[in-house]
Amino acid sequence: MALHFQSLAELEVLCTHLYIGTDLTQRIEAEKALLELIDSPECLSKCQLLLEQGTTSYAQLLAATCLSKLVSRISPLPVEQRVDIRNYILNYVASQPKLVPFVIQALIQVIAKITKLGWFEVQKDQFVFREIIADVKKFLQGTVEHCVIGVIILSELTQEMNLVDYSRPSAKHRKIATSFRDSSLKDILVLACSLLKEVLAKPLNLQDEGQQNLVMQVLKLVLNCLNFDFIGSSADESADDLCTVQIPTTWRTIFLEPETLDLFFSLYHSLPPLLSQLALSCLVQFASTRRSLFSSPERAKYLGNLIKGVKRILENPQGLSDPGNYHEFCRFLARLKTNYQLGELVLVKEYPEVIRLIANFTITSLQHWEFAPNSIHYLLTLWQRMVASVPFVKSTEPHLLDTYAPEITKAFITSRLESVAIVVRDNLDDPLDDTATVFQQLEQLCTVSRCEYEKTCTLLVQLFDQNAQTYQKLLHSPSGITVDKAIQEGRLAWLVYLVGTVVGGRLTYTSTDEHDAMDGELSCRVFQLISLMDTGLPQCSNEKIELAILWFLDQFRKTYVGDQLQRTSKRESESWSLSLILSPGAIMQDPFEVVRLRSDVSRVPEKAWKIVKVYARMSEVLGITDDNHVLETFMTKIVTNLKYWGRCEPVISRTLQFLNDLSVGYILLKKLVKIDAVKFMLKNHTSEHFPFLGISDSYSLNDFRCRTTFYTALTRLLMVDLGEDEDEFENFMLPLTVSFETVLQIFNNNFKQEDVKRMLIGLARDLRGIAFALNTKSSYTMLFDWMYPTYLPILQRTIERWYGEPACTTPILKLMAELMQNRSQRLNFDVSSPNGILLFREASKMICTYAISETEPVLLSTPGMSYPGPHELHHQLRASCTSICSHIYLRGTHYS
């Protein structure tokens, strides 16, 4: 039936299909009808019919949706018509205040859109759409339901003014938002605060849902006002801890009144959790107010009021048992340090008591590790920034962090160790499995742990020795209890993570020679554990301990084996470095002799002395005398992991990332190539020695991705002494040559298709890693001569045969994109060389081959890969491969 003949009943059936229908075909037809309705001349009359005579809430929602789309058109309706629509909706919601919430919300959104888009519209020398504020005040004089509607209108309007519509000019949005901010936003905030004061002045009836709803909407309105983008910065919401609220200068009087903060602290203590967390959210924004809004005395007074409020909350912590309140309060504490300096905090009268209460609160929070784990981030942020600020405090007032920071560190360490037994015995989710959260918390803890480092080190040494001894006993016990062993392994994993964290903390906090000696003491224990674990392979193995060890090795590398440390030491005292650092025997004879002579050798650079301090204990216990020996230990561990952990993707991936990080610096590369383990890898990079390079069905195709990282690092090591030695390069490529020859021989014969596919996928990923590391023209030319004309055609035939399988085509297309990358001008072949033309021709052929497949269906059953659904898969994978082809084309045309 034509749309203009549709009756009310037919429209309501349309609404049912659109909003609650389960038949996909009917819903699609309903969506088409909705678009037709919006474009129809009868749209307004139909919407009015649905609003006035509709029998369901969905009919009213459809009318609101149509009106919203109608008023949002780029070509606006006439001013008079928009004014009529706005007034009609205002009268409609005023006459029916008990509509269902989603209908009221949708209708108010129409009012907000009309107001924003017509903010500068003038009729009879007046801004006709700015009268909305006066209209809302009429609602506030009515019943509770009318008050709620009035507050929602203001809240929705504030949100709409702050919302960027990317389909319209951003300059126009900013102009409207700025005008709204200057003319109306302050009045809205004052109005909202006055409503809250009225609510607080009367006895609160928490059983009255209407009153609760009113308070909730007013608090949301205040929060929307404080969240307004005042200066058009469009801050990234993910950077929560860096946020500063750019309150306009004209608002100073509101913020200088102590009653403003007192109001929201009182609301927190008076309201139930669902509402009190909104009050805390508002306080978070108040604590984030820009510093420049106040003079120094005003800022100190404002901070004092905030600290008093914090003290009151911590002295009456009952409300913090609610997860919402707890989370917002943790955010509130973090914002205090974000916007105020430690030197300002210590001058507050209540600081000693408040810092004690915050420390106790933090310790309790850490001990209850299973409660609101995402909120711990904010508490650790607070302590991290407090401790990091200690060197810059000029005030004579005690900051007391040397008292409380070690307690925080101890609470974190002991709580994590105690959690292991609960996790194992009750079969709970292990926090160690959430590596992103663990790494984030450890990076925050590293700064806190270096405050009064002696206490932290003593605790870790004691705990490590106890747990390591217990673990050794369990290993040698013929009747070792599996549960007890799992608990000890979990504790050791945490301890290794923590040792790596405190060692890495040296880069973030002022260190002394004694601290570096303590780092050596702790590192000895981890290196001994590495030896113990590797000796028991493959029978005795634990993935979590291995991942923790890799974390420790990476932190030790950054702190004591980095390129920058070596360059600094050499630059400051080259002759001393050559005689002491590069001569292991000087230290091996007596690791403590050099330390005793320090007072007699003042010219020794400080960073070099720190190297001696770290290796003193390690030399005595392990024979590790300098960074060369440490690098040998690193490479031995890497080779061991690659041999024995081939079926464990997390360990292999992390190990290869560690190898890749080691291979970046030139100074380290020069040292690494002299190590026997590295020479072994360069000559034996086959699946026989490193199982993860195999093509067995037990390996997922996703696991093949780490091969690119492996060959990138390996090629960097090869390049150190390669020069233009083609024979050496051919020897390095021999395992890949054998694989390609195998594929070439069986490609046209009867063969096991999956094995060949897997082999080709692995080869493509290997070659991509090699190509990525070849940044000179001579080395790149050797690779191209090796690939063309023998092996590139095999990749072309692979695209032809399996073009519909993205698991196969994507690695090959990415390889070609890498080959076309003119990094460091490596594609600038000699004038007499045809390689540039040949490369461009092969790339063009591959793009054309793949483009032909665009009309063919995608194969959905690629073994070893998991995909969402057929429709999403088709578009997702086509888009991915097409994007890669575009990169190949662009690089080719740019090069040509």
N, C-alpha and C positions, 0 to 999 in steps of 0.2 A: 504494500500500500504506500502511496506517495506520502512524504513526510507531512505536508500541510493538511492531510486528511486524518492524521493520527489522532486518536482520542486520548483522553487522560489515562484510560485503562491500558491502552497500548504503550504509552510512554512509561507507565509504571512497570510493565513487563520488561521493557527495555532496560530500566534501572536494575531490575532483579538480575537479568542476564549479565549486566555490566559489573555489578559489585559483588554478587554472591553466587553467580552461576558457576557451574562446574564443567559445562560443555564448552570446549575451546572454540568451536565454530560459532556458537551463539554469542560468545563474548566478542569475537572478532567482528561479527556483524553489528553488535551493539556499539563497538568503538567507531565503526564507520558511520553509523547513524548519528552518533554524538558529533562527529566532525561535520556532518551534513546539517545538523541542527544549529551549530554555531554559525555556519555560513548562510543559513536561511534568513529571509526577512522576518519570519515569524519567531525568531529566536527569543526576543524579549517577551512576547506574549505567551509563548510556551513556558518560559521560565516562571512568569507570574502565575500561570495556571498551576504549575507543579508546586509552587510555594503556598498558594492559597487553598488549593483543593486536593493536593496530594495526600494520600493516606499512609504513606510510609516515609521513614526518615531518608531512605535512599532516593526517593523522588526529590526531596528538598536538597539533598547533596548533589544530585545531577544538575539541578537548577543553579546552585552555587558554582559548580565546576564550569558550566557553560558561561556564566556571567564573568568568572575570573578570566577565562580565555578570551572572552569578547573584549573586555576592557584592557587586556594586555597586548592587543594588536599594535603593530608598528604604526598603522594608520588609525589614529584614535577616533572615537565617536565624538560628536559635537559636545561642546562644554555643557550645554543645557541638558542634554541627554544623560551625561555622566553625573551631573548634579542630581537629576531625578532618580537615577539608580541608587546613588549613595543615600539620599534621603529616604527612599523607599525601604532599603535594607535596614537603616537605623530605626525606622518606625516598625518594621516587621519584627526585629529582634526585641524591641521594647515592648511590643504587644504580646510576644510569646517568649518570655525569658526562660521557660523550662524546656526548650528544645534540647535534643540530645547534644552532648558536647561537640561531636565532630561536625554537626551541621552549623552550630554557632561559630565554630572555628573557621569553617569554610566560608561562611558569609562575611565574617569580619576580615578575612584575607582579601575579599573583593573590595571592601572599604579601604583597606590599607593600600592596595594597588592603585585604586583610583586617586587616593590622596597623594601618593608619591609621584605618580606620573603627571598629575595636574598641579604640582606644588607651585609652579610659577604661572599658572593660568590666571588671567585677570578678566573680571567681568564687572562692569560698572565701577572701574577704578579700585576694585577690591580683589584680594587673593581668595577666590571663592572656596578653595579646597583646604584652606588653613583654619576654617571655622570648626574643624573636627574636635579641637581641644575643648572649645566652649560647649559643643554638643555632648561631649563625654561627661562634663560636669553635671549635666542634667541627670545622667544615669546614676551618678554617685549620690544623688539626693533621694533616690528611690529605695526599694527593698534591697535585701542582701543579694538576691539574684541579679537585680539591675546593676548593683555596684560591681558584681563580678564581671558582668558583660562590659561595663565601662572600663574596668582595669584591663581586661583582655584586649579591648580595642587599642588602648594606649600601648600595651606590650607588643601586640602584633604590628602596630605602626612603627614602633621603634626598631623591631627586627627587620621589617621591610625596608626601612630607610637605610639600614646597615648592610642590606643584602645587595651584592654586586650582580647585575644582570649583564652577562657577557654578550648578549645579543644587541645591546645598546651601547652608545658611546660612554666610555668610562669617565670622561670629563664631565658629562652631564650628570652622571650618578654622583660624582664627587661634589658638584655644585649643589645638588639637591640635599645631599647628606650634610654638607657644611652649613647650609642655610637652616636646616632643621635643627642641627646641633646648636647654632647660635640663637635661634629664635624660640625654640620650644623645649629642648631636651632638659635644660635645667629646671624649668617649671614642672615638667613631668616628674623628675626625681624628687623635687620638693613636695609635690602633691602625694607621691607614693610614701615618702617618709612621714608626712602628716597623718596619712591613713594608718600607718603602722603604729604611730604614737597613740592614735585614738583606740586602736585595738588593744594596745598594751595597758592603756589607762583603765579599761573596763575589765571586770573579772572574765577570764577566758573560759568559755564553755567548750572543752575539747571534744564533747560528744556531739556538738552541733556541726554536721557536715558542711552546711552552708558557710558557717563562719570559718571553718578550716579551709574550705576552698577559696574564700576571699583572701585569707592571709597568704595562702600559697601563691595565688595569682599576683598579689602585690609584691611579694618577695621576688617572683620571677620578673616582674616589671623593673624592680630596682636592679636586679642582676643584668637585665638587658641594657639598662642605661649605663651601667658601669662597664659592660662588655662592648660598648659602642666603639667603632673604629674612628677615634676623634681626629686623627691626622692623616687618614688615608694610607696607613702603612700596610694594611691587609696582612697582619702578622700570621706566620705559620702556626696553626693551632697545636702542632706536634711539639713545638718548642715551648712547652708550658713553663718550664722552670726559668726561662729567660724573659718572661713577659713583664712589661712595665705599662701601667695604665696611664695614658697621656691626658690626664684630667685638665680641662681648660682652666685658665687663670681665673676666670669669672666665677668659678665654683669654690674658690678658696674659703669663703666664709662658711660654706656648708661643712667643709672638712676640718676647719679650725675649731668648730664647736664640739666640745667633749661629748655633748649629748648625742651626737650622731653615732659615734662608735659605741657609746653606752647602750644606745637603742638596740643595736644588733647583737651585742653580747647578752643583753637582757632577753631578747627574743630567743636566742639559742637556749638559754636556761629555762625558758618558760614553755617552749613549744615541744610537741612530740617529735620523734626522730625524723619523720618524713618531711617536716617543715624546718626543723632546726638545722638540717644539713644545708638548706637553702640560705639560712642566715649565715652559716659559716662560709658558704660560697661567696656571699657578698663581702664578708670580712676578708676573704682572700684577695678580692679586688681592692678593698680599702688598703690592705697592707702593701699592695703593688703600686700605689700611687707614686707618680714620678717625684723624685727628690727635689727638683727645682721648683715645685709648687710652693715650697715653704722656705722661709729664711732659716738660718741655723737654729735659733732659739725655738722657733715654731716646730721645726722638724723634731727636735729633742722632746718637746712636749707631746707631739703626736705619737712618737715612738714610745714614750712613757705610757701613754694611754693604751697602746696596743699590748705592751708587755704586761700591764695590769690585767688586761682581759685574758691573756694567756695564763697568767698565774691563777686567776679565778677558775678557769676551765680545768687546769691540772689539779687544783685543790678539790674540785668536785667532778671527778672523772666518770661519773655514772653514764653520762650521755655518750661517751666515747666507746661504749660497748656496741653501739650500732655501727656496722661497717661503713655506711655512708658518712656519718659524722666523723668517724675515725679517719677516713680517707681525706675529707676536706680539711680536717685539723692538721694532718701531716702536710698537706699542700700549703696551709697557712704558715706553718713553721718554716718551711723552705723559702717562702716568699719573703719572710722577715730578713733573712740573710742575703737574699738576692738584691734587696733594695736598700739595705742599711749596712754600714761598715761595722766590723767588730769593735773598732775604736769608739763608735757611737753607742753600741749595745752595752759595753762595760760601764759606761757613764750613767746608765739608768740605775736608779736607786734599788729596784727590785732584782737587778741582774743576778747576783749570787744565788738568791733563792730560786729564781726562775730557771737558771741553767742547771741547778740541781734537780729540779722537777722534770725538766726536759730530758736530762740524762736518765733518770729513773723511768720515765715514760718510754724512752728509746730502748732501754734494757729489757723492760717488760715486753715491748713489741717484738724484739728480736727473739726472746724466749718463746713467744707464741708464734712461731714461724709459719704455722698453717693458717693463721688468721690474717685476711687481707694482705697477701704477700706483695701485691702491686703497690701498696702504700709505703713499704719500706724504702723504696727508691727516694722518696721525698725526705725521710728522716736522715738517710745516709748523705743526701745532697747537702742538708743543713750542716752536718758535722764535717763533711769534706771541705766545705767552703769556710767554715769557722777555723778549722785547723790550718788550712792554706793561708789564712789571713794573719796568723800569729806573727810572722816576721815583720809585718808592716804596722803593727800596733804601736803607737807612740805614747799612749796613755799610761800613766803610772798605776792605774787601777788593775787589779789582778783579773786575768781572763778565765782562770781556773780550768782551762782546757787540759793542762798537764795532769790534772786530777781526774777529769771525767773521760777524756778521749781513750785512755787505756782501758777503762771499764767498758766502754762501748765496743772496742775491739775484742776484749775478752768475751763479752756477751755474744758477739757474732760468732766467734770461733767455737765456744762451748755449745751454743745452741745448735749449730750445724752438725757438730759431732753427735750430740744427743739425739738429733732427729733421725739419724741413720737407723738405730735400733727400732724405732717406731715404724719407720717406712718399711723396713724388711719384714718385721713380725706381723704388721697389720696389712701388708701388701698394698700400701698407699702409693700415690704418684710420687716419684722421686724428684725432689727439686733439682738434682743434678741433670735430669733429662731436659730441663728448660735452660739450655746453654746461654741463650740470649740474656735472660734475667740474671743468671749466675755471673756472666762476664760483666754485666753492667754493675752489679753490686760489688764485685771484686775491684773493679776500677775505681769505685767510689771509696771502698775501704782502704785502698793502698795508701792514700794520703793520711787518713785517720790513724792507720797503724804505725806510721813513722813518728808520731808524737809520743815521746817517752818510749822509744823503740826498744830499750833494754828490757822493759817489762813484757812487751809483745814477743820478743825473741826468746826470752826465758820460758814463757808459757808454751810456745810452739816447740821448742827443743824438748821440753818435758813430755808433752803430749805425743810428739812424733816418736820419741824413744819408747814410750810405753806401748803404743799401738803397733809399732814395728816389731818389738819383741814378742808381743802376743801373737801377731800374724805369723812370725817365724815358727813359733811353737805349734800353731795350728797346721802349718805346712808339713812339719816333720812328724806330726801326730798321725799314727795309722788310722785312728778312728776320729779324724777331725770332723766336727759337726758343721754341716753345710751352712746352717743359719748363722752360726758364730763367725764362720769364715766370711760370709757375705757382709756381715756387719763390720768386721775389721777392714775389709776391702773398701767399703763405702767410707769409713773414717779416714783411711789412708788417702783415698781420692780427694776428700775435702782438705786434708792437711797439705797435700802436694799443691793443690790450687792455692791455698793460703800462703804457703812459702813462696810460690811464684808471685803472688800478689804483693807481699811485703818487699821482696827483692825488687820488683818493678817500681815500687813506691819511691825508690831512691831518686828517680827522675822527677818526682813531683814535690819533693820536700828537701830542705837543707839537711845534708848528711855530714857525718864526721868519720874520721878513720876508724873509730871503734864500731860505728854502724856498719862499715864495709867489712870489717872482720866478722861481725855477727852474720852478715849475708853469707860469707864463706862457710861459717859454722852450719847454717841452715842448708846451704846448697850441698854440702857434703852428704847429708842424710838423704837427700833426694837422689843424688848420683849413686849412692849405695843401694837405694831401693830399685833404681833402674837396673843395676847389675843383678840384683836378686830376681826381679821379674823376668829379665831376659834369659837368665840361666834356666829357669823353669819352663820356658816355651818348648813346645806348644801346649803341654799339659796344664801348666799353671799360667793362666792368663785372665786378665780382667779389663774389659773395654774402658770402664770409667777411670781406672787408674792410668791407663795408657793415654787417654785424652787429657787427664790432669797433668801427666808428665810432659806432654807436648806443650801445654799452656806454660808450665814452669820453664821449659827450655827456651820458649819464645821470649818470655820475660827476661831471662838471664841474658839472652842474645842482645836484646834491646839495651840492657843496662851495662853489660860488661864486655860485649864482643862487637859492638857496633862500629861502623866505619868512622863515625865522627869522633869517637873516643880515640881511635888509633891515630887519626890525623892530628887531633889536638895535642896528644902526647908527643908526636914526632915534631910538630911545629915548635913546641915550647922548648924541647931539649933533644935535638936529633941525636947528638952523640951519646947522651945517656940512654936514650931508647934503644939504640943499636947495641950497646954493651950490656944492658940489663934485660930488656924485654925480649929481644931476639936471641938471647943466650940462655936457654933453659938451665944449663949447668950452674949458672951463677946463683940461681935460686934453689936448685935441687940439693946443693951441698948442705945448706942450712936455711930453711925457709924463713927463719926469724932473724937471721943475722942482719939482713938489709933493714929490717924494721928498727933494730937497735941502733943502727948508724944514722938514722934519719936526721938527728939534731946536728950531725957533722956535715951533712950534704944538703945545704939549703937550696942549691940550684935545681934540685929534682922537682919536676912539675907535679902539682898536687894530684892531677888525675892519674898520672902514672903511679904515684904512691898508692892510690886507692886500688889500682890493679894488684900491686904487691899485697896489700892488706887482704883482699878477697882471696887470693890464691895461696896465702900463707898456710891456712888450715887445710885447704884442699890438697896442697902439695904434701903435707905431712900424712894425711889419711889415705889419699887416693893416688898420689903421684901426679896430679894435675897441676902443673907449675905455671902455665900461661895460657893465653887464648888459643894457641896452636893445639895444645892438648885438648882443650875444650871442644874445638872444632872437630878433632878426631872422634871425640865422644859423641858429638852431635851426629856425625855422618855414620858412625857405627850403629847408632840408634835408628837412624833413618833406614839404613839397609836392612836391619833386623825387622823393623815394622813392615817394610815392603815385602819381605820374604814370608813372614808368618801371619800377617793380618790381611792377606789378599781378599778374604771374603767379608771383611768388615769395612764397609764404605766410609763410616765416620772417621775411623782411625787412619785409613789410607788417605782420605781427603785432607785431613788435618796435617798428616805427615808431609804430604806433597806441598801443601801451602807453606809449611815451615821450610822445606827445601827451597821452594821458590823465593821466600824472603831472604834466605841465606845467599842466594845466587844473584842478588840485585847489586850489591856493592862490589866495586872493582878490587879493593884491597882484600876483601874476604875471598873473592874468587881466586886471586893469586895464591892464597894460602890453601884454599880447598883443593885445587888441582894437584897438590903435592901429597894429598892423603890417599892411602891405599884403597880405602872404601870407595872413594870417588873414581879412582882408576878402574876399579872393578865394575862400577856401574857403567862407565863409558864403554867398556868392552863387552858387557854381558847383559844388556837391556833386553832380555827375552823372557817369555813366560816361564821358561824352565827355572830361572832364578827369581823372577818376580811374578808370582801367579796372577796378580791383578791385570797383567797384560794379556791374559788368555782370552779365549773366545767361548769358553764353556757356557752351556745353557744356564748354569747356576749363577751366572753374573747377569745382573740387569743391564739393559742398554743404557740406563741412566748412569750406571757406575763407570761407563766408558769415558765420561766427561773429564775425569781426573787425569786421563792419559795426556791431555793437552798440557796441563800444568807440569806433569812429569817431564815431558820432552822439551818444554820451554826452559826449565831449569837445567836439564842435562845439556842442551845445546849452548846455553850461556857458559857452562863449564868447559865445553869443547872449544868454544871460540877463544878462550884465553890464550892458548898456544897454537891455534890452528893456522893462522896466517892465510896463505894461499896453498896449503898442502892438500892437494886433491886426493892423494892416496889415503891420508888420514881421514878425510871426510867420507870417502868410499867405505873404509873399514867401519866407521861409525854407522853408516846407513845399511850395513850388510844385513842385519835382522829384518829391516823393512824390505830390502831387495828380495830376500828369500820369500817373504810373505807375498809380495807382488808377483813373483815368478810362479808361486803356487797357484794364485788366483788366475794368472794368465793361462796356465796349462789346463785348468779344469773349467774355465768359463764356458766353453762350448760343449763340454761333455756332460754326461749324467753326473750330477753332484748333489750333495746335501745343501739345498739352497740357503738354509738359515746360517750354516757355518760360514759360507762365502760372504753373505751379507754382513755378519758380525765381523768378519775379518776386514772387510772394506770399510765399515764404520770405524773400527779401531784404527786402521791406517790413515783415514782422513783426519781423525782427531790427532794422531801422532804427528802427521805432517803439518797440521795447523800450528801445533806447539813449536815445531822446528822453525817454520817460516816466521813466526812471531819473534823469535829470538835472533834471527839473522838480520842485522841492521846495517850491514855494509854491502856495497855493490858486489865485491868479490865473493863473499860467502853466499849471498843470495843467488848469484850466477851459478855457483856450484850446485845449489839445490835445484834450480830450474833445469840445468843441463842433465841432472840425474832424473828428473821427472819427465822431461820431454826429449824425444817423442815416444819413449817406451811406455810410461805409466799413466800419463794424463789421459790417453784414449780409453784406458780401463775405467777411469772415473766417469768419462763421458758415456760409456756403455752402461755403467751402473745407473746413471740418471735415466737413460732410455728404458732400461728394464724395470726399474723400481721407482719410477717418477711419482707414483701415487702413495709411496710410503715415506712420510716425513722423517721417520727415524733414520732412514738411509740417506735421503736427499739433503736434509738440513746440514749434517756435518760436512758433506762434500761442497755444498754451496758456501758454507762459512770458510772452508779452506780456500776456495777460489777468491772469495772476498779478501782474505788475508794476503793471498798472492798478489792481488791487485793494489794493495796498500803501498804507496810510495813513501814508506817511512824512511827518514834520513836519506832521501834521494837515492834509495837503493835500486830503483828501476831506471835510473839514467844510464842505460847501456851505452857501450861504445858506438860510434857512428857506423862502423862496419858490421855491427851485430844485428841480426834479424830478431833477436829475442823479444824486443818490444812488440813487434808486429805479431809474432807467433803467440805471445801471451794474450794480446788483445783478441786474436782470432779464436783461441781456445775458450776464452771467457765468453765471447759472443755466441759461440756454438753451444756452450752450456746453457746460457740464458734462453736461447731459442728452443733448445731441446726441452727445457723445463716448461717454457711458455706453452708449448703444444699441449701439455698435460692439463692446462687450466680448464679445458672442457670435459676432462675425464673425471669420473668419481674417485674420491679418496678412499684408499683401503683402510678399513677401520680395525683390522685385526692384526696389527703388528705385534708380534710376541715381545714380551719384556717391557712394553710401554703401557701406561694406564692413562686413559683420556676421559674427559667428562661425558659428553653425549654426542651423537652423530651430528646434530646441527651445529653445536658449539665447536666441535672438533673441526668440521669442514671449514668454517670461517677462521678459526684461530690458527690452524696450521697453514692454510693458504696465505693468510696475512703474514705469518712469520717468514715463510719461504719467499713470498713476493717481496717483502722488505729487504731480504738478503740480496735478491736479484737486483733490486734498485741500487743497493750499495755497490754491487759489482759494476753496474752500468755507469754510475756516477764517477766512480774511481777510474774506470776505463776512459771515459770521455775527458775527465780532468787531466789524466796522464797524457792522452793523445794530443 
